[in-house]
Amino acid sequence: MAITDWPVDERPRERLLAQGAAALSDAELLALFLRVGIRGKSAVDLARDLLTHFGSLSALCTASAPAFSAIPGMGLAKYAQLQAVLELARRALGEEMASRDVIDSPAAVRDWLRLKLARTPHEVFLVLLLDAQNQVIGSEELFRGTLAQTAVYPREVVKLALDRNAAAIILAHNHPSGVQEPSHADKALTDTLKQALALVDVRVLDHFIVAGNAPPFSFAERGLL
């Protein structure tokens, strides 16, 4: 049955307008993005099939273009639309971080990092630069590596912090392997960077590891800073 044949108060768009987006299920929200279904399936049916196929909403959002486009009813145009929505979310979260004390908005930092790094197939090392009020003044991708390792040079991190007049920084990198726990090398690097930055009066507030779709691992929360 087409969604237009449903009772008005059960249609996703009408429910969203009446109750807010949070009242809708993942499938209903995805159906609004899809707009139309395919022969024999409504947009909600198609959305449920997509979620079942990929296993979760996060996995769907981080699927590759070939994997996404291989699903009947999907294609590169829909994939491009989805990536545009995700990039808008990244930018909105980036603006939120830049306008608030990151200590007061840790969820925005985590969400931004997940959107930024979760689907990256190679290891990336990022630095968030903060002013004296702990507001984000910029972010910089300093290093890219292989699936197994990346080369991070403390002097480059110190130089970046000084060049941008940062009072504090947040470190972040991803584990494409999906293993969230920090390695011995991760812990050693964090200690080295913290000591090097302390010499120039720049604080390291946290170091996050993004792995898969789980919430980023926080060194500060685990008492590793």
N, C-alpha and C positions, 0 to 999 in steps of 0.2 A: 504494500500500500504506500502510495506517495505521501510525503509529509503534508502536502496541501489537503489531503483527505482526512488528516487527523483532526480531532477536536481542537479548536483554536487555543484553548488553555493548556494543551499538551505539546504544542509545537515549540521547538527549541528557541526560535527567534522571539516569539511572543513571551515565553517564559523568562528569557533573559531580560527583556524590556520591563517585565512586571516584577521580577524577583531579584534581578541582578545576575551577573555571570557566574558567581560562586554557587548558585543554586543548580547549575547544569552539571551533568556528568562529563567525563572526558570525551565519551563518544558524541554527546550532544554538542559540545564545544567544537570538536573536530568536524562535525557535520556542518556547522555554520561556516567553517573555513572552506569545506569542500563545495558547499552551496547546492550541488546536484549529485544524484546517485548515478547508477548505471542501469541498464535494462534488468528489471526484476529485483532491483535493490534500491531502497531509499538511501539518502545521504547518511542517515543514522546507521543503517545496515552496513553500508560501505565503511563507515568510520569504525564500527565494531570489528569488522573483518581486518582492517588495518591494524588495530590495536592487538588483536589476537595474533596476527602474523608476526608483528615485530616484538610482541611480548609486553610492551609498556609504552606509555606516551613519550617518555624520555628517549627510548630506543628508536621510536619512530622519528622523532625530531632530529636525531643524530645519524640517521641512516644516510648512506651514500646516494648519490644521484642515480646510479644504475640500479641499486636495490629498491629505491623508492619508485622509480619509473617502471620497474618490471611488474608492478601490481596492476591488474586490470582496472582501468578507469583513471589511473594516474599517468604522469608523464613529466617531461622536463618543465613544462609551464607551471604545473602544480608544485613541483619541487622548488622552482624559483620563487614562487609566492610564499612557500613555507619558510625558505631561507630569509626572505625579506621580513617576514613577521618576527623571526628569531633575532634578526639584526636590529629591528626596532626595539625589541625587548632589551637587548644588550645596551643600546644607546640610552634608553630610558633609565635603566639601572645605573649606567655610568653617570648620568646627570644627577640621579638621586645621591649617589656616593659623593659627587663633587660639591653638593650643596649642604651636606650634613657631616657631623662628626662621625667618622667611621666606627668609633667605639659604640656609638648609639645606634648604628644601623648595620650590625654584623651580617644580618640576613641578606641585605643588598649586596654586600661584598661577596658572600658565598654564591649567591645566585648569578652575579655577573661573572665570576670566575668559572662556574660550571658552564655557562653559555659560551664563554670565551674559549675554554680549553678542553671540555669533555670529549669532543669528537676529533681532536687533533691527532693524527696518526703518528706524529713524531714528538719527542720531548721538547717542551718549550719552557723557558725560564722568564718570568715576568717580575717587574718591580712596580709597585704602586707607590707613588711619591706623595707625601703628606706635608702640610704646613704645620705651624705651631699649634693650630686649633684642631689638628687631626682631620682636616678636610683634604680630599684628594686634589692635587694640583696637576696630576698627570700620571700616565702609565707608560711603561716602555718594555717592549720585548727585547731582551738583551741577547739571548742565545737560543739557538735551535740545535738539536742533536739527533742522534739515531733513536731507534726504538729503545735502546738499552742505556744510553748515557748522553750527557751533554757537558760541554766544557764551560764552567763558570769561573770567571777571573775576578777575585775580590776587588782588585784595583779599578776595574771597569764599573762595578757597582758603586764604589766610593766616589769615583769621578762623576758618575751620573747624579748622585745625590748632591754633590757640591755644585755642579753646574746648574741644577734646578733649584738650589737653595732650599732643599728639603730638610725639615726638622725630624722627620721620622719616615720609615718605609714599611711596607708589607711585601714580603717575598711570596712567590707562588710558582709552582711548576706542576706539570701533569705527569702521570704514570700511564702511558698507553697500554701497558700490560694489564691494567685493571687492579693491580695490587695497591691498596691504599696505604698500608703501613710504611713509614719512612725507612729507608735503608740506612746502614751505618754511614755511607757516603753522604746521604742527605743530612744526617745529624751533624756530621763533621763539618760540612759546608756551612750549615746554619751557625754553628759556633764560630767558625772562622770569620764569616761575614759580620756577625754581631760584634766580635772583638775589633775588627778593622773599622767598622762604622763608629764604634764608641770613641775611637781616637779622634774623630772629627765631630763629635757631639751629635750624631744622628742615631736615633733609637730604632731598633727593629721591633715592631709591635707584634708581628706574627709571621708565620711561614705556613702557607696552605699547600696541601697536595690534592690535586684533582685526579680522581681515578674512577672512570665509569660514571654511573649515574648516582652514586652515593654522595651525601653531603661532603664537601671538602674536609680533609683531615686538618686539624689546627694544632700546630706545635704549642701555642700558648695554652690552649685548653688542656693539653696533655702534660703540662708542666715541663716542656722541653726547651723553653726559652729562658 
